[in-house]
């Protein structure tokens, strides 16, 4: 295929749907919630047109959506769903179950603020609130990254037997139109082979999935799950590498991506679409001779502590932008980074910005940089 | 000086930690004799039983079967004593009696 033929301008949500289509899930169970609707509507259309051979289940709630995916995945079928904010919160108990059962479900999350008050716009509090659920969480900065990450997600999930959330900022990223380099079916087939789990529910070979585990065993299962999550750090990097070798696109080393960090004295740390804005701010600062760089966190779970320590080792201070707030403490990304860097001599400032779809502007990020090293540890940018 | 020591709870040595806690052999729940949980037990008056099969259908454990004479027969290894069979029997052939210690 010539380079121009596989380049299309698509809305991020549509790009995600196309990526899912290439991964050929057998079951899609979803419930609509703004701003994820564009993804699931497109998938429903593809199923209806016969372009995607999947069972599309119109469930009655997000809790049911995840339950249906769990049931289907357990029978050895690749699944997909999408949600955000209230829907993600509603399926909360099932998230823990999906990961505890070690089912490699892939879910797109179009990060949206949590009620109350009701707010349908972009904010990462929803997925961040589920950081303990045992799901791998990968955050995307662009539509191309969302497309690529969705495809990589199936490979990572099925290798580690852990579910993966592909996160895009609601509206701010989910609804933007960008040029996408598309992959062909053969490309994806070779990258993500058919899902063939060793154990699955099959009346011909009965097994039990989801038994009770008494105090004498539960803790061992949790440790096993936790260790798998830690092992995923390596697998995520490998997958990023393999993808890069095959399709010539990579995102840092897969966990953390840096921009203009050579000889940097200080850095902005961010997750999601704000990184795109941050790059412009860093360019401006560099023009003025300021030695600033951007550290983009792509993988939030498992938390890439060693990569962060390595990236920040020569820095004097960093400004962590949180598009979320752990009410009563600080931004969650800040808290985790601070913990990872607790033995390094580096000043860390937290800036809460862009909640409820409030725009994160270049001026705000410039303000954050100007306030770097300030006494006030947690500051809010309006 | 009495030191109270608590034995560390151990997991059974032979129990595998399968990924996702899957149990790979079917029918393993048969090893757990839930009949020990009973407080009251259903006692069937075989003479009154009309072999309608309602108790069999409604038993949540599936532990009532027809015996050779096509009369309802309870498997006390698994019967938890919920009393649903006694409730649904149209001829009141089943009585719940206290489990004798």
Contacts between the chains, C-beta under 8 A, distances in Angstrom:
chain1	res1	chain2	res2	distance
A	100	B	20	7.0
A	100	B	21	7.5
A	101	B	20	4.7
A	101	B	21	7.7
A	102	B	19	5.2
A	102	B	20	3.5
A	103	B	20	7.4
A	161	B	19	6.0
A	161	B	20	7.0
A	199	B	22	5.5
A	199	B	24	6.8
A	206	B	26	3.7
A	206	B	27	7.6
A	207	B	22	5.8
A	207	B	23	6.4
A	207	B	24	5.2
A	207	B	25	7.7
A	207	B	26	6.6
A	208	B	22	6.7
A	208	B	23	3.9
A	208	B	26	7.5
A	208	B	28	6.6
A	208	B	29	7.7
A	209	B	20	7.0
A	209	B	22	5.6
A	210	B	21	7.7
A	211	B	21	6.0
A	211	B	23	5.4
A	213	B	21	5.4
A	215	B	9	6.1
A	216	B	9	5.7
A	216	B	10	6.7
A	216	B	11	4.3
A	216	B	12	6.7
A	217	B	11	5.1
A	217	B	15	6.3
A	217	B	17	7.2
A	217	B	21	7.7
A	220	B	11	6.3
A	220	B	17	4.7
A	221	B	17	6.3
A	221	B	20	7.8
A	221	B	21	5.1
A	224	B	17	5.8
A	224	B	19	6.9
A	228	B	19	8.0
